[in-house]
Amino acid sequence: MTKKFLSPKERMAKLQKKTVLYKGENHTEPNGIEYKNVEEYLKELA
């Protein structure tokens, strides 16, 4: 029997990093989660 639907793990690539967008200063927690200022992040994309 063939699978009609793929699980999310099969459809998506592996996460490279975890980033939280917010209105504070940029910093990285010891657990590797990055906190980035949303305005600066959007400027980097442009």
C-alpha positions, 0 to 999 in steps of 0.5 A: 500500500502506498502512503498518500500523505507525508508526515510533517517530518517528511515534508519539512527540512530539519530546523537549522536554528530557533529564533524568537522575534521581539521588540528587545535587544538581540541576544542568544541564550545558552540553549542556542535560541536566538532573540532578535529585534523584529525591526532589525531582522526585517531590515536584514531581509530587505 
